Amino acid sequence: MSLRPSRRAVLTAAVIASILHTATALWIWRTWDDFWRANVLSWMDFPISVTFFHLEGDALLGWSLVAGGLQWAAIAALLTLWVGSTTHRRRIP
């Protein structure tokens, strides 16, 4: 069973956004020092990062990967739906 083009585009955008978020978060975690990486991850995942501001270390990274990845997947999916709805010409009956 194949998906409609709009659903396929939304799913693709959500998966790509979560992959890019994961790659970026892991890159920041491995290359930046403790203070800066926590700040960058918090700003990158704002406003959902407010829920895990109190965490440190691996717990911060884990919540950033899960919650931030879901946030960015939802943003990408909604933007894809919006752009798709504005680009299709409406048929007049």
C-alpha positions in Angstrom: 0.0 0.0 0.0 1.6 3.3 -1.1 1.1 6.6 0.6 -0.4 9.6 -1.0 2.3 12.1 -2.2 1.4 14.6 0.6 1.7 12.0 3.3 4.9 10.6 1.8 6.4 14.2 1.8 5.4 14.8 5.4 6.9 11.5 6.5 10.1 12.1 4.6 10.4 15.6 6.0 9.9 14.4 9.6 12.5 11.6 9.2 15.0 13.9 7.6 14.5 16.5 10.3 15.0 14.0 13.1 18.1 12.6 11.4 19.6 16.1 11.0 18.7 17.0 14.6 20.4 13.8 15.9 23.5 14.4 13.8 23.8 18.0 14.9 23.2 17.2 18.6 25.8 14.4 18.6 28.3 16.6 16.7 27.8 19.4 19.3 28.0 17.0 22.2 31.3 15.5 20.9 33.1 18.7 19.8 32.1 21.4 22.3 33.0 21.7 26.0 30.5 21.1 28.8 29.2 24.7 29.3 28.7 25.6 25.6 27.2 22.3 24.5 24.5 22.4 27.1 23.7 26.0 26.1 23.6 25.3 22.4 21.5 22.2 22.8 19.0 24.1 25.0 18.7 26.9 22.5 18.5 24.5 19.6 15.6 22.6 21.2 13.8 25.6 22.6 10.9 25.7 23.8 10.8 22.0 24.6 14.2 22.2 26.3 12.6 24.1 29.2 11.3 20.7 30.4 14.8 19.3 30.7 16.9 22.4 31.8 17.7 20.8 35.1 19.4 17.7 33.6 23.1 17.3 33.1 25.4 15.0 31.2 24.1 12.0 29.3 20.5 12.6 30.6 20.6 16.0 28.9 21.8 14.5 25.6 19.2 11.7 25.8 16.3 14.1 26.3 17.6 16.4 23.7 17.8 13.6 21.2 14.3 12.3 22.0 12.3 15.5 22.7 14.2 17.8 20.4 14.1 15.3 17.6 10.3 14.9 18.0 9.9 18.7 18.1 11.9 19.2 14.9 10.1 16.3 13.2 6.8 17.9 14.0 8.0 21.3 12.8 9.2 19.9 9.5 6.0 17.9 9.0 3.8 20.9 9.6 5.9 23.1 7.4 5.7 20.5 4.6 1.9 20.3 5.0 1.7 24.1 4.9 3.9 24.5 1.9 2.1 21.7 0.1 -1.3 23.2 0.7 -0.2 26.6 -0.6 1.4 25.3 -3.8 -1.4 23.2 -5.0 -4.0 25.0 -7.2 -7.5 24.7 -5.9 -10.1 23.4 -8.3 -13.2 25.5 -8.8 -16.3 23.3 -9.1 
